[in-house]
Amino acid sequence: MLGMLGIVIAIVALIALAWRRWSAVVCALVGTLIVGVMNGFGVWGTLTDHWLPAAGGWVSTFILMFLTAGLYAKLISDSGAATRIAYWILDRTGEKYIFPALIIITMILTYGGISGLILIFVFWPIALPIARKLNKPRYLFVASMYFAFLTGAYGGLPGTPQTANVAAAEILGVSSTAAPVLGIIATVVMLAADLWVISMLDKHAMKKGRTFEEGIGMDIAGRSAESCPAMWRALIPILTLLALFVILSNGYLGLPKMPSAAAVSTANVIASIVCVALNFKYYANNEEGAAEEKAGAHIKKSIIGGFQDGLGPAVAMFSMVAFTAVVAATPAFEYITGFIQGATDQPYFQSLIATQIYGLFAGSAGATATAVCNTFGTQWLAMPGVNPDALMRVIAISASGLSTVPYSAGLFAVMDVTGISMKEAWLPQLFGVIIPVLIASVLCASLATAGIA
């Protein structure tokens, strides 16, 4: 009982500190020590036996991915390539349809395999110039990215390569395209909800007089359209990044298949080189004053700044990932399994409940789907009348629900890149991610229970 109380107190402390814009490291350490001490690990045992090993494991796998992602984002921004793409999108959609367009584009990137860990570095250099041009607050664009990533394209659309879909399919022994009807229904429901929510958020921001803020988050300078490279020069680096990621992560063209993190890191570096090669002269043409600086000197600053931009989100990520590892190691966490099994005898709804409870602790949709399937998958599949395809789809969709907690590692990383506050980042997710995901999940679980898959 004391151990479970410690977890609850830690989560409350995390939310309170994050809401007041404390750093992810401080939030994670405070929450970690509360959990560890109240579960009998002791102060140094909590840190040396649990928190530091988990943090080190994450760093050894993902740190290069974040550093190279920051490098790519900075170089494509400072060259003016991202701004050119942003203006091109805005010219064709106009202000009225900019958020639907960004949501659809981000869904395509998500369905193409860009993970949440890297998406912000691809999306933000393009979104920020649009926000600046339209004088709209940053949080609206962050919200549109989250709406697109964590709803239909993540776990709903059949065959999506995102972790929740792939992991659930592999563990349960079904195809990643399983139960396509349920997935498409859920995607339509969530997309409709997201478009309505972003429209309401935009109207609310206008009513409150909210506008764009300079000087926060990743440093992306403003540029006029005349100082940007041609569209083909702007597109080739990002197309190089996407193509290389798909090729390297799948082992196409006779190349050895690489782990996702290594594939992304390699693609980031090569795309960065391509960007510099195609747009070298544009680094020296960065509006008033900056034009006097030689391109080479500016590229040097961009490279240093890019690695620094990637380091902050990486620190936020490993801090919070390590916190969830400490929670999962506690004896109190074992009581959760019994509660889930006794909540209902309907397997589809039991899986829905399991993903929400596990999501509260994991703070990651992919980790939630993996843990739920590993813990309960075998017993659910053994129940009479259970459709494995439908079960997998319900889990993949619902994993994005309560895993979108205010203290999730990804959210801290996004706040570090964009400079927005916890209130600005999370409240839109409540209405545009959590609620639509829960509605779609209940609908799919109900259809599956009725034998419709």
PEVENLIN-V417851 format. One record per residue. N is the residue number from 0. SS is DSSP state (H for helix, E for strand, - for the rest). D_FIRST is the distance of its C-alpha to the first C-alpha in Angstrom with 2 decimals. Layout:
N&SS&D_FIRST, N&SS&D_FIRST
This chain:
0&-&0.00, 1&H&3.82, 2&H&5.38, 3&H&5.26, 4&H&6.21, 5&H&8.62, 6&H&10.10, 7&H&10.78, 8&H&12.31, 9&H&14.25, 10&H&15.69, 11&H&16.77, 12&H&18.35, 13&H&20.07, 14&H&21.58, 15&H&22.71, 16&H&24.35, 17&H&25.92, 18&H&27.29, 19&-&29.04, 20&-&30.51, 21&-&28.86, 22&-&29.55, 23&H&27.37, 24&H&27.13, 25&H&25.83, 26&H&23.28, 27&H&22.08, 28&H&21.96, 29&H&20.05, 30&H&17.37, 31&H&17.40, 32&H&17.06, 33&H&14.12, 34&H&12.23, 35&H&13.78, 36&H&13.42, 37&H&9.71, 38&-&9.38, 39&-&12.05, 40&-&15.09, 41&-&16.98, 42&H&19.35, 43&H&22.22, 44&H&20.32, 45&H&18.61, 46&H&22.08, 47&H&24.34, 48&H&22.40, 49&H&20.86, 50&H&22.10, 51&H&25.74, 52&H&26.34, 53&H&25.06, 54&H&27.19, 55&H&30.11, 56&H&29.97, 57&H&30.20, 58&H&32.98, 59&H&35.02, 60&H&35.04, 61&H&35.41, 62&H&36.81, 63&H&40.43, 64&H&39.81, 65&H&38.65, 66&H&41.46, 67&H&44.13, 68&H&42.80, 69&H&43.16, 70&H&46.64, 71&H&47.69, 72&H&46.45, 73&H&48.28, 74&H&51.49, 75&H&51.74, 76&H&51.09, 77&H&53.55, 78&-&56.25, 79&-&56.19, 80&H&55.50, 81&H&52.22, 82&H&53.95, 83&H&56.83, 84&H&54.51, 85&H&52.75, 86&H&56.11, 87&H&57.28, 88&H&54.30, 89&H&54.74, 90&H&58.49, 91&H&58.00, 92&H&55.18, 93&-&55.87, 94&H&53.29, 95&H&52.73, 96&H&51.42, 97&H&49.90, 98&H&46.25, 99&H&46.89, 100&H&48.87, 101&H&46.16, 102&H&43.56, 103&H&45.91, 104&H&46.82, 105&H&43.20, 106&H&42.46, 107&H&45.42, 108&H&44.12, 109&H&40.69, 110&H&42.39, 111&-&44.54, 112&-&41.57, 113&-&40.85, 114&-&37.12, 115&H&34.96, 116&H&34.90, 117&H&38.69, 118&H&39.51, 119&H&39.22, 120&H&41.86, 121&H&44.21, 122&H&43.63, 123&H&43.52, 124&H&46.99, 125&H&48.47, 126&H&46.41, 127&H&46.80, 128&H&50.63, 129&H&50.42, 130&H&48.03, 131&H&50.44, 132&H&53.50, 133&H&52.14, 134&-&50.57, 135&-&47.26, 136&-&43.82, 137&H&42.06, 138&H&38.87, 139&H&40.89, 140&H&41.85, 141&H&38.39, 142&H&37.22, 143&H&40.05, 144&H&39.07, 145&H&35.46, 146&H&36.65, 147&H&39.02, 148&H&36.76, 149&H&33.45, 150&-&34.96, 151&H&37.79, 152&H&39.06, 153&H&35.70, 154&H&34.57, 155&H&37.03, 156&-&40.50, 157&-&41.41, 158&-&41.79, 159&-&40.08, 160&-&39.40, 161&-&36.10, 162&H&33.08, 163&H&31.11, 164&H&34.27, 165&H&35.49, 166&H&32.24, 167&H&31.44, 168&H&35.05, 169&H&35.18, 170&H&31.98, 171&H&32.89, 172&-&36.52, 173&-&38.27, 174&-&40.51, 175&-&39.34, 176&-&41.72, 177&-&40.04, 178&-&40.06, 179&H&42.30, 180&H&42.83, 181&H&39.16, 182&H&38.95, 183&H&42.06, 184&H&41.06, 185&H&37.72, 186&H&39.59, 187&H&42.13, 188&H&39.52, 189&H&37.56, 190&H&40.79, 191&H&42.17, 192&H&39.05, 193&H&39.11, 194&H&42.80, 195&H&42.33, 196&H&39.37, 197&H&41.23, 198&H&44.28, 199&H&42.39, 200&H&40.82, 201&H&44.32, 202&H&45.83, 203&H&43.14, 204&H&43.74, 205&H&47.47, 206&H&47.07, 207&-&45.02, 208&-&47.51, 209&-&45.11, 210&-&47.12, 211&-&46.93, 212&-&45.81, 213&-&47.48, 214&-&46.24, 215&-&42.58, 216&-&40.94, 217&-&43.09, 218&-&46.68, 219&-&48.84, 220&-&52.21, 221&-&54.12, 222&-&57.28, 223&-&60.12, 224&H&61.03, 225&H&64.29, 226&H&62.60, 227&-&60.44, 228&-&61.55, 229&-&62.86, 230&H&60.48, 231&H&61.18, 232&H&60.36, 233&H&57.06, 234&H&56.05, 235&H&56.89, 236&H&54.09, 237&H&51.33, 238&H&52.93, 239&H&53.15, 240&H&49.44, 241&H&48.53, 242&H&51.12, 243&H&50.20, 244&H&46.49, 245&H&47.34, 246&H&49.91, 247&H&47.98, 248&H&44.61, 249&H&46.40, 250&-&49.13, 251&H&51.99, 252&H&55.64, 253&H&55.33, 254&-&52.90, 255&-&49.97, 256&-&46.66, 257&-&44.44, 258&-&40.66, 259&H&39.83, 260&H&39.04, 261&H&42.30, 262&H&44.25, 263&H&43.11, 264&H&43.85, 265&H&47.29, 266&H&48.05, 267&H&47.07, 268&H&49.45, 269&H&52.34, 270&H&51.97, 271&H&51.98, 272&H&55.18, 273&H&56.76, 274&H&55.91, 275&H&57.57, 276&H&60.57, 277&H&61.23, 278&H&60.57, 279&H&61.60, 280&H&63.97, 281&H&61.55, 282&H&59.26, 283&H&62.06, 284&-&62.54, 285&-&59.49, 286&-&61.07, 287&-&62.80, 288&-&62.84, 289&H&60.90, 290&H&64.04, 291&H&65.63, 292&-&63.09, 293&-&64.02, 294&H&61.96, 295&H&61.12, 296&H&59.68, 297&H&57.60, 298&H&56.27, 299&H&55.24, 300&H&53.24, 301&H&51.69, 302&H&50.60, 303&H&49.02, 304&H&47.40, 305&H&46.16, 306&H&44.28, 307&H&42.76, 308&H&41.76, 309&H&39.93, 310&H&38.11, 311&H&36.07, 312&H&34.44, 313&H&33.84, 314&H&31.91, 315&H&29.81, 316&H&29.13, 317&H&28.17, 318&H&25.89, 319&H&23.75, 320&H&24.04, 321&H&22.70, 322&H&19.65, 323&H&18.81, 324&H&19.46, 325&H&16.87, 326&H&14.20, 327&H&15.55, 328&-&15.39, 329&-&11.67, 330&H&9.93, 331&H&7.34, 332&H&10.69, 333&H&11.63, 334&H&9.59, 335&H&11.87, 336&H&14.89, 337&H&14.29, 338&H&13.80, 339&H&17.03, 340&H&18.97, 341&H&18.38, 342&H&19.25, 343&-&23.01, 344&-&25.59, 345&-&27.81, 346&H&27.54, 347&H&28.87, 348&H&26.46, 349&H&23.59, 350&H&24.73, 351&H&24.94, 352&H&21.34, 353&H&20.25, 354&H&22.35, 355&H&20.98, 356&H&17.27, 357&H&18.21, 358&H&20.62, 359&H&18.09, 360&H&16.85, 361&H&20.24, 362&-&22.45, 363&-&25.36, 364&H&27.02, 365&H&28.45, 366&H&25.29, 367&H&23.51, 368&H&26.35, 369&H&26.53, 370&H&22.88, 371&H&22.88, 372&H&26.20, 373&H&25.32, 374&H&22.13, 375&H&23.48, 376&H&27.22, 377&H&28.58, 378&H&27.00, 379&H&28.08, 380&H&31.58, 381&-&31.83, 382&-&31.39, 383&-&34.79, 384&-&36.52, 385&-&34.35, 386&-&36.52, 387&H&35.33, 388&H&37.21, 389&H&35.63, 390&H&32.11, 391&H&32.73, 392&H&34.15, 393&H&31.29, 394&H&28.80, 395&H&31.19, 396&H&31.70, 397&H&28.18, 398&-&26.77, 399&-&28.23, 400&-&26.28, 401&-&22.95, 402&-&23.40, 403&-&25.74, 404&-&23.07, 405&-&24.28, 406&-&22.84, 407&-&24.41, 408&H&26.54, 409&H&29.66, 410&H&29.54, 411&H&29.55, 412&H&32.50, 413&H&34.36, 414&H&33.96, 415&H&35.39, 416&H&38.39, 417&H&39.15, 418&-&38.28, 419&-&36.63, 420&-&33.65, 421&H&30.14, 422&H&31.10, 423&H&34.28, 424&H&32.65, 425&H&29.62, 426&H&30.75, 427&H&33.61, 428&H&31.27, 429&H&29.25, 430&H&32.50, 431&H&34.32, 432&H&31.77, 433&H&28.49, 434&H&30.14, 435&H&33.13, 436&H&31.04, 437&H&28.85, 438&H&32.08, 439&H&33.80, 440&H&30.90, 441&H&30.72, 442&H&34.52, 443&H&34.62, 444&H&31.95, 445&H&33.99, 446&H&37.22, 447&H&35.84, 448&H&34.62, 449&-&38.15, 450&-&39.64, 451&-&40.89, 452&-&40.25
